[in-house]
Amino acid sequence: MRKLVALLLALSLVLGLASTAFAAKDYTLDIYWIGNKDDEEIRKGVEEAVSEYVEPLIKAKVAYHIINWDDWTEKALKPLLEDEKIDLIFTADWRDYVQEILANKLLPLDDQLEQNGKDILETLPQAFLDGAKFNGVLYGIPTNKELCVPSGLIVNKTAAEQIGWDPEKDPVKTTEELEPYLAKYKEMFPDRYPYLMEKDRWSDEPWIHEWAAIEGDALDMKMAADENGEFDETIYSIYETDEQEAHIRLMRKWAEAGYISPEAANPDFDYNKVFGTGEFLVFTQPLKGNNIKSVEMYGANKAPDVPDFELCEIILQDKYLVTNQAGGSMFAIPKTGKAKAAMKYLNLMHSDPTLVNLMLYGKEGVNYKKVNDQQVELIDDANWYGLHGGAWTVGNTKLQYVLTTEDPEKNAMLQSYADDAKKTASYGFRLDRSKCQEQLDAVAEVVKKYERGLMVGAVDPDDPELGLEAFRKALKDAGIDELKAEVEAQYATWKDSLK
């Protein structure tokens, strides 16, 4: 009898081990990835190719959940908050990163990084890892991409030459210096609007764009150091400042002169479509150096029936590292998934060019064709590249092929552009929104009502109902002073933690 019991126990142990091994081999990583569109047929083919490659390496397959930008809250954030099985999830400072941390849904990654992410530690600049931490703890692995993104102008060089301006030999140094060129363009093309804005971007603003993820940057900090290298760490209510008022009044002047489209105040205004027609002189944009952004924008937006036009760039801000670029594109590991396999997969995303390009372009010969060792062409009816979030979401960009319309050294230049950039004083600071959500929501509602119209010149800043004083009063009534006090307190605590 004892022998039978021992035999049964041994058999049970063997079956258990076999079951565990089988389960490990068949495990599927559920990866939630922001994107443009889900095509099940194309996605399944890519998943099969990726799974075939990575399963021997990490003992797991993959399933991609491509979630549209507009559906992210409902179809990605909500499942995460409700503890559905997710192994990897795209996250960013502008896409719920701090909220996910405060909800205790993301795994702290420092230990996993040491154990299963050695290639990430070797290839990802420390500035990325430092900039992605929240209260000293890392919860997301950033894409190794551009880290320095100053604002500036994409110039329609073809149009500039028509009005007698050579923007490469005689670049403007401030927004105000554009005025005579805008006037000449308007005179030559009276039915066009020369000053095109991405939303209401101010290309040489003194502020850190999206500094604390507060609507309209209503509270912000200055970006650049002074001539002595000292930073002003005052937190400003920017719509009360002379700088912001002067810019708003300039935009009003330009709108009345016909330099800015009256449609710019419309939330549905498609500035990229206007860019694609070539009917503009300058376009306000975040830039990446080496004319990379203009090439990307041209390839993505130029209308096919429009004659070719040349572009160049003028950068109007100094080069600084800011928090929202470090945390602009990351993958995190939720607590509901299998952490070890997920981190091993992330490690491959930063070190294995085969996986990186499978994720980015799909399968060679099916989804794309290789032109040379660095460049590829997409196969239109099986285009995986256009479905997911894009190259800036995929691992180490230096391992990526580029399109034939792009410089073969594009990604190396993107990364090296930050080499001589300086960290802002607030680099790594993130606001704990849970402590001031009511004020944040109230301020956001006010900003949505007033800010866009003022910043694109559609509203007279002296208008008693929608002008600057009305805006300032509404912000006060919404509690911006209380919000400012809370942000100041959090910032002071964060600074103390660095000592």
Secondary structure, 3 states (H helix, E strand, C coil): CHHHHHHHHHHHHHHHHHHHHHHHHCCEEEEEEEECCCCHHHHHHHHHHHHHHHHHHHCCEEEEEEEEHHHHHHHHHHHHHCCCCCCEEEEECCEEHHHHHHCCCECCCHHHHHHHCHHHHHHCCHHHHHHHEECCEECCEECECCCCCCEEEEEEHHHHHHCCCCCCCCCCCCCHHHHHHHHHHHHHCCCCCCEEECCCCCCCCCECCCCCCCHHHCEECECCCCCCCCCCCCCEEHHHCHHHHHHHHHHHHHHHCCCCCHHHHCCCCCHHHHHHHCCCCEEEEECCCCCHHHHHHHHHHCCCCCCCCCEEEEECCCCEECHHHHCCCEEECECCCCHHHHHHHHHHHCCCHHHHHHHHHCCECCCEEECCCCEEEECHHHCCCCCECCHHHCCEHHHCCEECCCCCCHHHHHHHCCCCCEECCCCCCCCCHHHCHHHHHHHHHHHHHHHHHHHCCCCCCCCCCCCHHHHHHHHHHHCHHHHHHHHHHHHHHHHHHCC
